[in-house]
Amino acid sequence: MRAALVALALAGCAHGAVDHPTRVDADDAIVYVDAVADAAVWIDGVYVGAIADVARGLALEPGHHRLELHHDAYFSHYQALDLAPAQRLRLPVELAPILP
């Protein structure tokens, strides 16, 4: 349930003013990120939660977005996303470990 709320809250942020914080528009793209479960997810400079929190996907407005993954034991990952309306995108991301 928490992951769904995070995805819905992010969708509200993507649209500017939050008129309906629990609504996902039909043309929203859904992005599924597969990475280290406790990596921090940022979209367009806004912290969204850990990978485990967004397992059900991130609802984003179509268009250009910046995905960032951060974890203390791994190098950060940055990726540009260009999303089409109603697109479903699965992103497997293998983070590179930081060597001691």
C-alpha positions in Angstrom: 0.0 0.0 0.0 2.8 2.4 0.9 4.4 1.9 -2.6 1.2 2.7 -4.3 0.8 5.9 -2.2 4.4 6.9 -3.1 3.7 6.4 -6.8 0.4 8.3 -6.6 2.0 11.1 -4.6 4.8 11.4 -7.3 2.2 11.5 -10.0 0.5 14.4 -8.2 3.9 16.2 -8.0 4.5 15.7 -11.7 1.3 17.5 -12.5 2.1 20.6 -10.5 -0.8 21.4 -8.1 -2.2 18.4 -6.4 -5.9 18.4 -7.1 -6.5 14.7 -6.6 -3.5 13.2 -4.8 -4.8 9.6 -5.2 -5.5 9.8 -9.0 -3.3 8.5 -11.7 -4.2 9.8 -15.2 -4.7 7.3 -18.0 -1.8 8.9 -20.0 0.7 8.7 -17.1 3.7 6.5 -17.8 4.6 3.9 -15.2 8.2 3.2 -14.6 9.4 0.1 -12.7 13.0 0.3 -11.4 14.8 -3.0 -10.4 17.9 -2.3 -8.3 19.2 -2.7 -4.8 16.1 -2.7 -2.5 17.3 0.1 -0.2 18.7 2.4 -2.9 17.2 5.9 -2.7 15.1 6.9 -5.7 15.0 10.5 -6.9 12.9 11.8 -9.8 13.6 15.3 -11.2 15.4 16.2 -8.0 12.6 15.1 -5.7 13.2 12.2 -3.3 10.6 9.5 -3.8 11.6 6.7 -1.5 13.6 3.5 -1.5 13.4 1.0 -4.4 11.3 -1.3 -2.1 8.8 1.5 -1.5 8.2 2.0 -5.3 8.0 -1.6 -6.3 4.6 -1.1 -7.8 5.9 1.5 -10.1 6.3 5.3 -10.4 3.5 7.1 -12.2 5.0 10.0 -14.2 3.7 12.5 -16.7 4.8 11.8 -20.2 7.9 13.7 -21.3 11.5 14.2 -20.1 12.5 13.2 -16.5 15.7 12.5 -14.6 16.1 9.3 -12.6 18.7 9.1 -9.8 19.6 6.2 -7.6 21.8 6.6 -4.5 23.2 4.2 -2.0 26.1 4.5 0.4 27.7 1.2 -0.7 27.3 1.9 -4.5 28.2 4.5 -7.1 25.1 6.7 -7.9 23.2 6.1 -11.1 21.8 8.8 -13.3 19.5 8.3 -16.2 17.4 10.5 -18.5 13.9 9.2 -19.3 11.8 10.3 -22.3 8.4 8.8 -21.6 5.4 8.4 -24.0 1.8 8.6 -22.8 0.7 5.4 -21.1 4.2 3.8 -21.5 5.2 1.0 -19.2 9.0 0.9 -18.7 11.0 -1.6 -16.7 14.5 -0.5 -15.8 16.9 -3.1 -14.5 19.8 -1.1 -12.9 22.9 -2.8 -11.6 24.6 -0.4 -9.3 28.4 -0.6 -9.2 29.8 -1.3 -5.7 32.2 1.2 -4.2 35.4 -0.6 -3.4 37.0 -0.2 0.1 
